């Protein structure tokens, strides 16, 4: 858990290579999981699909480094 970064709120599908290229700046990535979440639509308004990624680093210090870097916030 301490090695995983949750990247969310993309309005369109994202490429694994995009996450690999940008988030490998903080350290070596072990695995990337991609997904999407679409809530059930209600009668009042339709809900949009949200795409996300889980970036799993080899070292927990990589997560700390990326969260401490202002250009990633």
N, C-alpha and C positions, 0 to 999 in steps of 0.2 A: 504493500500500500504506500509506503513512504517513497517508493521509487516511481510512482505513477503520477503523471500530469494529465488532468482532464481538460481538454480543449473543446469548447462548445460555442454555440450561437452562430453557426454558419447558415446562411439562407439557402445555399446551394451545395450540392455534393462537393466534397473536397478530395483531392488526390493524396494518396499516401506519400507520394514523392514530395509534395508541398510540405507536409508535416516533417518528413525526414530532413529535407533541406534546411528548413527554418529552425527546428528544435534541436538538431544535432549540434548547433553552435554551443549548447550548454554542456554537452557530454555525449558519450557513446549510448546510442539507443539499442535496447535489446529487442523490442517488439513494438509494433503499432497496431492498434485495433481500431477499426472504423465502424461507425454505426449511424443510425438515424432514429428519431423518435417522432411519431405523429400521433398527437392526442386525438381522442375521438371528437368528432365535430358535434357541436351542440346546435340547437335550433336558432339561438341568438346570433352566433357568428361561427365561421369556420376557423379552425386552428391550422396553423402552418407547420410544415415539417421542419424540424431542427436537426441538423447534421452535427456529429461530434467525432472526436478522436481521443483515444487513450494512448498516451506516449509513455512507454515503460523504459526507464533508463537502467543501465547496468549498476549505477551507483546513486544512492540517495542524495549525495552532495550535488549532483547535476540538477535535481529539482530545486534545491535550495539556491543554487547559483542562478537559475533562470527566474525564480521568483524575486530574487534580490536585484535583478537587472532592470532598470527603469525602461529600457527600450522594449521590453516584452510586456509591460503592464498596460 
